[in-house]
């Protein structure tokens, strides 16, 4: 059945857009993971500073895991 006034390639266009969005999200997740690893490997001035940074990194890692699960 033909769709009047609609482009027959709309599915291909939508698929390309979805692929591009998926690639961008995956890149953002990888970048966030790299940043978390940098925090873990950073030398800290005090144990308090290290503890706060690790707590924040842990929280963000947990949020990233939740977002990754929802994305899939």
PDB file of N, CA, C and O in Angstrom:
ATOM      1  N   UNK A   1       0.846  -1.168   0.000  1.00  0.00           N
ATOM      2  CA  UNK A   1       0.000   0.000   0.000  1.00  0.00           C
ATOM      3  C   UNK A   1       0.897   1.238   0.000  1.00  0.00           C
ATOM      4  O   UNK A   1       1.801   1.350   0.827  1.00  0.00           O
ATOM      5  N   UNK A   2       0.657   2.137  -0.895  1.00  0.00           N
ATOM      6  CA  UNK A   2       1.451   3.364  -0.975  1.00  0.00           C
ATOM      7  C   UNK A   2       0.902   4.416  -0.040  1.00  0.00           C
ATOM      8  O   UNK A   2      -0.307   4.545   0.150  1.00  0.00           O
ATOM      9  N   UNK A   3       1.817   5.158   0.535  1.00  0.00           N
ATOM     10  CA  UNK A   3       1.419   6.252   1.416  1.00  0.00           C
ATOM     11  C   UNK A   3       1.490   7.551   0.615  1.00  0.00           C
ATOM     12  O   UNK A   3       2.581   7.971   0.230  1.00  0.00           O
ATOM     13  N   UNK A   4       0.385   8.175   0.365  1.00  0.00           N
ATOM     14  CA  UNK A   4       0.411   9.406  -0.418  1.00  0.00           C
ATOM     15  C   UNK A   4       1.151  10.516   0.321  1.00  0.00           C
ATOM     16  O   UNK A   4       0.963  10.718   1.521  1.00  0.00           O
ATOM     17  N   UNK A   5       1.993  11.230  -0.419  1.00  0.00           N
ATOM     18  CA  UNK A   5       2.726  12.393   0.086  1.00  0.00           C
ATOM     19  C   UNK A   5       3.726  12.048   1.184  1.00  0.00           C
ATOM     20  O   UNK A   5       4.192  12.934   1.900  1.00  0.00           O
ATOM     21  N   UNK A   6       4.054  10.776   1.320  1.00  0.00           N
ATOM     22  CA  UNK A   6       5.061  10.373   2.286  1.00  0.00           C
ATOM     23  C   UNK A   6       6.248   9.782   1.539  1.00  0.00           C
ATOM     24  O   UNK A   6       6.088   9.135   0.505  1.00  0.00           O
ATOM     25  N   UNK A   7       7.419  10.010   2.068  1.00  0.00           N
ATOM     26  CA  UNK A   7       8.632   9.474   1.478  1.00  0.00           C
ATOM     27  C   UNK A   7       8.748   7.998   1.838  1.00  0.00           C
ATOM     28  O   UNK A   7       8.652   7.634   3.010  1.00  0.00           O
ATOM     29  N   UNK A   8       8.956   7.144   0.831  1.00  0.00           N
ATOM     30  CA  UNK A   8       9.086   5.706   1.086  1.00  0.00           C
ATOM     31  C   UNK A   8      10.359   5.380   1.854  1.00  0.00           C
ATOM     32  O   UNK A   8      10.455   4.307   2.449  1.00  0.00           O
ATOM     33  N   UNK A   9      11.332   6.275   1.854  1.00  0.00           N
ATOM     34  CA  UNK A   9      12.593   6.024   2.548  1.00  0.00           C
ATOM     35  C   UNK A   9      12.572   6.502   3.995  1.00  0.00           C
ATOM     36  O   UNK A   9      13.623   6.608   4.627  1.00  0.00           O
ATOM     37  N   UNK A  10      11.394   6.788   4.518  1.00  0.00           N
ATOM     38  CA  UNK A  10      11.314   7.319   5.886  1.00  0.00           C
ATOM     39  C   UNK A  10      11.873   6.338   6.907  1.00  0.00           C
ATOM     40  O   UNK A  10      12.477   6.747   7.898  1.00  0.00           O
ATOM     41  N   UNK A  11      11.675   5.051   6.670  1.00  0.00           N
ATOM     42  CA  UNK A  11      12.203   4.057   7.608  1.00  0.00           C
ATOM     43  C   UNK A  11      13.727   4.083   7.633  1.00  0.00           C
ATOM     44  O   UNK A  11      14.332   3.978   8.700  1.00  0.00           O
ATOM     45  N   UNK A  12      14.346   4.222   6.468  1.00  0.00           N
ATOM     46  CA  UNK A  12      15.801   4.291   6.399  1.00  0.00           C
ATOM     47  C   UNK A  12      16.296   5.551   7.108  1.00  0.00           C
ATOM     48  O   UNK A  12      17.297   5.512   7.823  1.00  0.00           O
ATOM     49  N   UNK A  13      15.597   6.664   6.909  1.00  0.00           N
ATOM     50  CA  UNK A  13      15.974   7.912   7.571  1.00  0.00           C
ATOM     51  C   UNK A  13      15.849   7.785   9.084  1.00  0.00           C
ATOM     52  O   UNK A  13      16.726   8.233   9.823  1.00  0.00           O
ATOM     53  N   UNK A  14      14.779   7.185   9.537  1.00  0.00           N
ATOM     54  CA  UNK A  14      14.581   6.987  10.979  1.00  0.00           C
ATOM     55  C   UNK A  14      15.660   6.079  11.548  1.00  0.00           C
ATOM     56  O   UNK A  14      16.177   6.322  12.639  1.00  0.00           O
ATOM     57  N   UNK A  15      15.995   5.035  10.803  1.00  0.00           N
ATOM     58  CA  UNK A  15      17.037   4.111  11.272  1.00  0.00           C
ATOM     59  C   UNK A  15      18.384   4.810  11.370  1.00  0.00           C
ATOM     60  O   UNK A  15      19.132   4.580  12.320  1.00  0.00           O
ATOM     61  N   UNK A  16      18.704   5.662  10.399  1.00  0.00           N
ATOM     62  CA  UNK A  16      19.957   6.411  10.448  1.00  0.00           C
ATOM     63  C   UNK A  16      19.987   7.335  11.657  1.00  0.00           C
ATOM     64  O   UNK A  16      21.009   7.448  12.333  1.00  0.00           O
ATOM     65  N   UNK A  17      18.863   7.997  11.928  1.00  0.00           N
ATOM     66  CA  UNK A  17      18.776   8.899  13.074  1.00  0.00           C
ATOM     67  C   UNK A  17      18.943   8.134  14.387  1.00  0.00           C
ATOM     68  O   UNK A  17      19.644   8.586  15.292  1.00  0.00           O
ATOM     69  N   UNK A  18      18.303   6.989  14.482  1.00  0.00           N
ATOM     70  CA  UNK A  18      18.412   6.155  15.680  1.00  0.00           C
ATOM     71  C   UNK A  18      19.847   5.674  15.854  1.00  0.00           C
ATOM     72  O   UNK A  18      20.375   5.685  16.966  1.00  0.00           O
ATOM     73  N   UNK A  19      20.483   5.251  14.758  1.00  0.00           N
ATOM     74  CA  UNK A  19      21.875   4.800  14.832  1.00  0.00           C
ATOM     75  C   UNK A  19      22.789   5.925  15.292  1.00  0.00           C
ATOM     76  O   UNK A  19      23.686   5.700  16.105  1.00  0.00           O
ATOM     77  N   UNK A  20      22.573   7.136  14.780  1.00  0.00           N
ATOM     78  CA  UNK A  20      23.392   8.280  15.169  1.00  0.00           C
ATOM     79  C   UNK A  20      23.194   8.617  16.649  1.00  0.00           C
ATOM     80  O   UNK A  20      24.159   8.895  17.361  1.00  0.00           O
ATOM     81  N   UNK A  21      21.954   8.590  17.100  1.00  0.00           N
ATOM     82  CA  UNK A  21      21.666   8.870  18.505  1.00  0.00           C
ATOM     83  C   UNK A  21      22.303   7.807  19.401  1.00  0.00           C
ATOM     84  O   UNK A  21      22.863   8.128  20.449  1.00  0.00           O
ATOM     85  N   UNK A  22      22.215   6.552  18.989  1.00  0.00           N
ATOM     86  CA  UNK A  22      22.803   5.455  19.753  1.00  0.00           C
ATOM     87  C   UNK A  22      24.315   5.621  19.849  1.00  0.00           C
ATOM     88  O   UNK A  22      24.903   5.424  20.913  1.00  0.00           O
ATOM     89  N   UNK A  23      24.937   5.985  18.735  1.00  0.00           N
ATOM     90  CA  UNK A  23      26.379   6.193  18.721  1.00  0.00           C
ATOM     91  C   UNK A  23      26.778   7.351  19.649  1.00  0.00           C
ATOM     92  O   UNK A  23      27.761   7.250  20.382  1.00  0.00           O
ATOM     93  N   UNK A  24      26.024   8.432  19.615  1.00  0.00           N
ATOM     94  CA  UNK A  24      26.308   9.577  20.482  1.00  0.00           C
ATOM     95  C   UNK A  24      26.153   9.215  21.960  1.00  0.00           C
ATOM     96  O   UNK A  24      26.984   9.595  22.785  1.00  0.00           O
ATOM     97  N   UNK A  25      25.105   8.491  22.287  1.00  0.00           N
ATOM     98  CA  UNK A  25      24.903   8.076  23.678  1.00  0.00           C
ATOM     99  C   UNK A  25      26.015   7.151  24.146  1.00  0.00           C
ATOM    100  O   UNK A  25      26.518   7.289  25.262  1.00  0.00           O
ATOM    101  N   UNK A  26      26.396   6.216  23.298  1.00  0.00           N
ATOM    102  CA  UNK A  26      27.474   5.292  23.657  1.00  0.00           C
ATOM    103  C   UNK A  26      28.777   6.056  23.881  1.00  0.00           C
ATOM    104  O   UNK A  26      29.516   5.762  24.821  1.00  0.00           O
ATOM    105  N   UNK A  27      29.062   7.036  23.022  1.00  0.00           N
ATOM    106  CA  UNK A  27      30.266   7.848  23.182  1.00  0.00           C
ATOM    107  C   UNK A  27      30.214   8.626  24.501  1.00  0.00           C
ATOM    108  O   UNK A  27      31.218   8.725  25.206  1.00  0.00           O
ATOM    109  N   UNK A  28      29.043   9.176  24.831  1.00  0.00           N
ATOM    110  CA  UNK A  28      28.896   9.911  26.092  1.00  0.00           C
ATOM    111  C   UNK A  28      29.104   9.001  27.297  1.00  0.00           C
ATOM    112  O   UNK A  28      29.727   9.406  28.279  1.00  0.00           O
ATOM    113  N   UNK A  29      28.592   7.784  27.231  1.00  0.00           N
ATOM    114  CA  UNK A  29      28.800   6.826  28.320  1.00  0.00           C
ATOM    115  C   UNK A  29      30.286   6.492  28.467  1.00  0.00           C
ATOM    116  O   UNK A  29      30.801   6.426  29.584  1.00  0.00           O
ATOM    117  N   UNK A  30      30.978   6.280  27.335  1.00  0.00           N
ATOM    118  CA  UNK A  30      32.420   5.979  27.398  1.00  0.00           C
ATOM    119  C   UNK A  30      33.199   7.155  27.989  1.00  0.00           C
ATOM    120  O   UNK A  30      34.096   6.964  28.810  1.00  0.00           O
ATOM    121  N   UNK A  31      32.849   8.368  27.566  1.00  0.00           N
ATOM    122  CA  UNK A  31      33.526   9.553  28.098  1.00  0.00           C
ATOM    123  C   UNK A  31      33.297   9.697  29.598  1.00  0.00           C
ATOM    124  O   UNK A  31      34.223  10.020  30.342  1.00  0.00           O
ATOM    125  N   UNK A  32      32.084   9.460  30.037  1.00  0.00           N
ATOM    126  CA  UNK A  32      31.776   9.537  31.471  1.00  0.00           C
ATOM    127  C   UNK A  32      32.563   8.484  32.240  1.00  0.00           C
ATOM    128  O   UNK A  32      33.058   8.751  33.336  1.00  0.00           O
ATOM    129  N   UNK A  33      32.679   7.297  31.673  1.00  0.00           N
ATOM    130  CA  UNK A  33      33.450   6.232  32.323  1.00  0.00           C
ATOM    131  C   UNK A  33      34.916   6.624  32.445  1.00  0.00           C
ATOM    132  O   UNK A  33      35.540   6.372  33.476  1.00  0.00           O
ATOM    133  N   UNK A  34      35.471   7.236  31.406  1.00  0.00           N
ATOM    134  CA  UNK A  34      36.859   7.695  31.456  1.00  0.00           C
ATOM    135  C   UNK A  34      37.051   8.729  32.558  1.00  0.00           C
ATOM    136  O   UNK A  34      38.043   8.694  33.286  1.00  0.00           O
ATOM    137  N   UNK A  35      36.104   9.642  32.675  1.00  0.00           N
ATOM    138  CA  UNK A  35      36.199  10.673  33.704  1.00  0.00           C
ATOM    139  C   UNK A  35      36.119  10.074  35.105  1.00  0.00           C
ATOM    140  O   UNK A  35      36.838  10.503  36.008  1.00  0.00           O
ATOM    141  N   UNK A  36      35.255   9.094  35.284  1.00  0.00           N
ATOM    142  CA  UNK A  36      35.185   8.420  36.589  1.00  0.00           C
ATOM    143  C   UNK A  36      36.500   7.717  36.913  1.00  0.00           C
ATOM    144  O   UNK A  36      36.952   7.740  38.058  1.00  0.00           O
ATOM    145  N   UNK A  37      37.105   7.101  35.923  1.00  0.00           N
ATOM    146  CA  UNK A  37      38.391   6.435  36.147  1.00  0.00           C
ATOM    147  C   UNK A  37      39.481   7.441  36.498  1.00  0.00           C
ATOM    148  O   UNK A  37      40.365   7.145  37.302  1.00  0.00           O
ATOM    149  N   UNK A  38      39.423   8.622  35.902  1.00  0.00           N
ATOM    150  CA  UNK A  38      40.398   9.662  36.231  1.00  0.00           C
ATOM    151  C   UNK A  38      40.264  10.087  37.692  1.00  0.00           C
ATOM    152  O   UNK A  38      41.263  10.334  38.368  1.00  0.00           O
ATOM    153  N   UNK A  39      39.034  10.171  38.167  1.00  0.00           N
ATOM    154  CA  UNK A  39      38.811  10.525  39.577  1.00  0.00           C
ATOM    155  C   UNK A  39      39.411   9.453  40.484  1.00  0.00           C
ATOM    156  O   UNK A  39      40.053   9.766  41.487  1.00  0.00           O
ATOM    157  N   UNK A  40      39.199   8.203  40.128  1.00  0.00           N
ATOM    158  CA  UNK A  40      39.704   7.108  40.960  1.00  0.00           C
ATOM    159  C   UNK A  40      41.227   7.081  41.009  1.00  0.00           C
ATOM    160  O   UNK A  40      41.810   6.660  42.009  1.00  0.00           O
ATOM    161  N   UNK A  41      41.872   7.528  39.933  1.00  0.00           N
ATOM    162  CA  UNK A  41      43.338   7.473  39.862  1.00  0.00           C
ATOM    163  C   UNK A  41      44.008   8.782  40.265  1.00  0.00           C
ATOM    164  O   UNK A  41      45.235   8.877  40.239  1.00  0.00           O
ATOM    165  N   UNK A  42      43.241   9.772  40.631  1.00  0.00           N
ATOM    166  CA  UNK A  42      43.771  11.082  40.978  1.00  0.00           C
ATOM    167  C   UNK A  42      44.369  11.069  42.380  1.00  0.00           C
ATOM    168  O   UNK A  42      43.787  10.487  43.296  1.00  0.00           O
ATOM    169  N   UNK A  43      45.534  11.709  42.556  1.00  0.00           N
ATOM    170  CA  UNK A  43      46.074  11.838  43.912  1.00  0.00           C
ATOM    171  C   UNK A  43      45.328  12.944  44.674  1.00  0.00           C
ATOM    172  O   UNK A  43      45.095  14.027  44.138  1.00  0.00           O
ATOM    173  N   UNK A  44      44.968  12.663  45.897  1.00  0.00           N
ATOM    174  CA  UNK A  44      44.207  13.617  46.691  1.00  0.00           C
ATOM    175  C   UNK A  44      45.078  14.198  47.791  1.00  0.00           C
ATOM    176  O   UNK A  44      46.040  13.575  48.243  1.00  0.00           O
ATOM    177  N   UNK A  45      44.718  15.413  48.213  1.00  0.00           N
ATOM    178  CA  UNK A  45      45.479  16.114  49.248  1.00  0.00           C
ATOM    179  C   UNK A  45      45.200  15.564  50.639  1.00  0.00           C
ATOM    180  O   UNK A  45      46.055  15.606  51.524  1.00  0.00           O
ATOM    181  N   UNK A  46      43.986  15.046  50.815  1.00  0.00           N
ATOM    182  CA  UNK A  46      43.633  14.528  52.140  1.00  0.00           C
ATOM    183  C   UNK A  46      42.695  13.332  51.994  1.00  0.00           C
ATOM    184  O   UNK A  46      42.097  13.114  50.940  1.00  0.00           O
ATOM    185  N   UNK A  47      42.584  12.576  53.063  1.00  0.00           N
ATOM    186  CA  UNK A  47      41.673  11.424  53.073  1.00  0.00           C
ATOM    187  C   UNK A  47      40.221  11.885  52.934  1.00  0.00           C
ATOM    188  O   UNK A  47      39.405  11.205  52.312  1.00  0.00           O
ATOM    189  N   UNK A  48      39.907  13.038  53.516  1.00  0.00           N
ATOM    190  CA  UNK A  48      38.544  13.578  53.433  1.00  0.00           C
ATOM    191  C   UNK A  48      38.202  13.915  51.978  1.00  0.00           C
ATOM    192  O   UNK A  48      37.115  13.587  51.502  1.00  0.00           O
ATOM    193  N   UNK A  49      39.118  14.560  51.285  1.00  0.00           N
ATOM    194  CA  UNK A  49      38.901  14.903  49.882  1.00  0.00           C
ATOM    195  C   UNK A  49      38.744  13.635  49.038  1.00  0.00           C
ATOM    196  O   UNK A  49      37.883  13.562  48.161  1.00  0.00           O
ATOM    197  N   UNK A  50      39.578  12.653  49.316  1.00  0.00           N
ATOM    198  CA  UNK A  50      39.505  11.384  48.589  1.00  0.00           C
ATOM    199  C   UNK A  50      38.164  10.690  48.838  1.00  0.00           C
ATOM    200  O   UNK A  50      37.536  10.179  47.910  1.00  0.00           O
ATOM    201  N   UNK A  51      37.743  10.679  50.079  1.00  0.00           N
ATOM    202  CA  UNK A  51      36.482  10.023  50.435  1.00  0.00           C
ATOM    203  C   UNK A  51      35.291  10.696  49.757  1.00  0.00           C
ATOM    204  O   UNK A  51      34.395  10.020  49.251  1.00  0.00           O
ATOM    205  N   UNK A  52      35.285  12.029  49.751  1.00  0.00           N
ATOM    206  CA  UNK A  52      34.192  12.760  49.095  1.00  0.00           C
ATOM    207  C   UNK A  52      34.182  12.480  47.596  1.00  0.00           C
ATOM    208  O   UNK A  52      33.121  12.248  47.017  1.00  0.00           O
ATOM    209  N   UNK A  53      35.343  12.502  46.972  1.00  0.00           N
ATOM    210  CA  UNK A  53      35.434  12.241  45.538  1.00  0.00           C
ATOM    211  C   UNK A  53      34.975  10.827  45.208  1.00  0.00           C
ATOM    212  O   UNK A  53      34.261  10.615  44.228  1.00  0.00           O
ATOM    213  N   UNK A  54      35.380   9.868  46.018  1.00  0.00           N
ATOM    214  CA  UNK A  54      34.981   8.478  45.782  1.00  0.00           C
ATOM    215  C   UNK A  54      33.477   8.287  45.980  1.00  0.00           C
ATOM    216  O   UNK A  54      32.842   7.536  45.239  1.00  0.00           O
ATOM    217  N   UNK A  55      32.917   8.957  46.966  1.00  0.00           N
ATOM    218  CA  UNK A  55      31.466   8.879  47.177  1.00  0.00           C
ATOM    219  C   UNK A  55      30.706   9.450  45.984  1.00  0.00           C
ATOM    220  O   UNK A  55      29.727   8.863  45.523  1.00  0.00           O
ATOM    221  N   UNK A  56      31.160  10.593  45.489  1.00  0.00           N
ATOM    222  CA  UNK A  56      30.514  11.188  44.320  1.00  0.00           C
ATOM    223  C   UNK A  56      30.691  10.303  43.091  1.00  0.00           C
ATOM    224  O   UNK A  56      29.743  10.092  42.334  1.00  0.00           O
ATOM    225  N   UNK A  57      31.894   9.789  42.892  1.00  0.00           N
ATOM    226  CA  UNK A  57      32.150   8.916  41.747  1.00  0.00           C
ATOM    227  C   UNK A  57      31.274   7.671  41.817  1.00  0.00           C
ATOM    228  O   UNK A  57      30.747   7.213  40.802  1.00  0.00           O
ATOM    229  N   UNK A  58      31.123   7.133  43.010  1.00  0.00           N
ATOM    230  CA  UNK A  58      30.284   5.949  43.191  1.00  0.00           C
ATOM    231  C   UNK A  58      28.829   6.247  42.848  1.00  0.00           C
ATOM    232  O   UNK A  58      28.160   5.451  42.189  1.00  0.00           O
ATOM    233  N   UNK A  59      28.352   7.390  43.296  1.00  0.00           N
ATOM    234  CA  UNK A  59      26.973   7.782  43.004  1.00  0.00           C
ATOM    235  C   UNK A  59      26.758   7.951  41.503  1.00  0.00           C
ATOM    236  O   UNK A  59      25.769   7.469  40.951  1.00  0.00           O
ATOM    237  N   UNK A  60      27.693   8.643  40.846  1.00  0.00           N
ATOM    238  CA  UNK A  60      27.558   8.850  39.406  1.00  0.00           C
ATOM    239  C   UNK A  60      27.697   7.545  38.633  1.00  0.00           C
ATOM    240  O   UNK A  60      27.020   7.351  37.623  1.00  0.00           O
ATOM    241  N   UNK A  61      28.556   6.660  39.088  1.00  0.00           N
ATOM    242  CA  UNK A  61      28.692   5.356  38.434  1.00  0.00           C
ATOM    243  C   UNK A  61      27.393   4.574  38.549  1.00  0.00           C
ATOM    244  O   UNK A  61      26.982   3.903  37.602  1.00  0.00           O
ATOM    245  N   UNK A  62      26.747   4.657  39.701  1.00  0.00           N
ATOM    246  CA  UNK A  62      25.467   3.984  39.900  1.00  0.00           C
ATOM    247  C   UNK A  62      24.394   4.563  38.971  1.00  0.00           C
ATOM    248  O   UNK A  62      23.612   3.824  38.373  1.00  0.00           O
ATOM    249  N   UNK A  63      24.373   5.888  38.861  1.00  0.00           N
ATOM    250  CA  UNK A  63      23.412   6.524  37.951  1.00  0.00           C
ATOM    251  C   UNK A  63      23.688   6.134  36.503  1.00  0.00           C
ATOM    252  O   UNK A  63      22.759   5.891  35.733  1.00  0.00           O
ATOM    253  N   UNK A  64      24.967   6.075  36.134  1.00  0.00           N
ATOM    254  CA  UNK A  64      25.313   5.657  34.777  1.00  0.00           C
ATOM    255  C   UNK A  64      24.848   4.227  34.505  1.00  0.00           C
ATOM    256  O   UNK A  64      24.349   3.924  33.420  1.00  0.00           O
ATOM    257  N   UNK A  65      25.013   3.361  35.486  1.00  0.00           N
ATOM    258  CA  UNK A  65      24.571   1.975  35.329  1.00  0.00           C
ATOM    259  C   UNK A  65      23.055   1.920  35.121  1.00  0.00           C
ATOM    260  O   UNK A  65      22.565   1.163  34.282  1.00  0.00           O
ATOM    261  N   UNK A  66      22.324   2.720  35.881  1.00  0.00           N
ATOM    262  CA  UNK A  66      20.865   2.767  35.718  1.00  0.00           C
ATOM    263  C   UNK A  66      20.488   3.289  34.340  1.00  0.00           C
ATOM    264  O   UNK A  66      19.605   2.737  33.683  1.00  0.00           O
ATOM    265  N   UNK A  67      21.156   4.351  33.900  1.00  0.00           N
ATOM    266  CA  UNK A  67      20.870   4.915  32.582  1.00  0.00           C
ATOM    267  C   UNK A  67      21.214   3.939  31.470  1.00  0.00           C
ATOM    268  O   UNK A  67      20.482   3.822  30.487  1.00  0.00           O
ATOM    269  N   UNK A  68      22.338   3.234  31.630  1.00  0.00           N
ATOM    270  CA  UNK A  68      22.721   2.244  30.631  1.00  0.00           C
ATOM    271  C   UNK A  68      21.673   1.145  30.537  1.00  0.00           C
ATOM    272  O   UNK A  68      21.307   0.724  29.440  1.00  0.00           O
ATOM    273  N   UNK A  69      21.197   0.687  31.670  1.00  0.00           N
ATOM    274  CA  UNK A  69      20.173  -0.360  31.687  1.00  0.00           C
ATOM    275  C   UNK A  69      18.890   0.121  31.006  1.00  0.00           C
ATOM    276  O   UNK A  69      18.298  -0.602  30.204  1.00  0.00           O
ATOM    277  N   UNK A  70      18.472   1.328  31.325  1.00  0.00           N
ATOM    278  CA  UNK A  70      17.262   1.876  30.702  1.00  0.00           C
ATOM    279  C   UNK A  70      17.460   2.094  29.204  1.00  0.00           C
ATOM    280  O   UNK A  70      16.530   1.907  28.419  1.00  0.00           O
ATOM    281  N   UNK A  71      18.653   2.485  28.812  1.00  0.00           N
ATOM    282  CA  UNK A  71      18.948   2.704  27.395  1.00  0.00           C
ATOM    283  C   UNK A  71      18.835   1.415  26.607  1.00  0.00           C
ATOM    284  O   UNK A  71      18.290   1.396  25.503  1.00  0.00           O
ATOM    285  N   UNK A  72      19.352   0.342  27.175  1.00  0.00           N
ATOM    286  CA  UNK A  72      19.300  -0.956  26.480  1.00  0.00           C
ATOM    287  C   UNK A  72      17.881  -1.418  26.350  1.00  0.00           C
ATOM    288  O   UNK A  72      17.629  -2.487  25.795  1.00  0.00           O
TER     289      UNK A  72
END
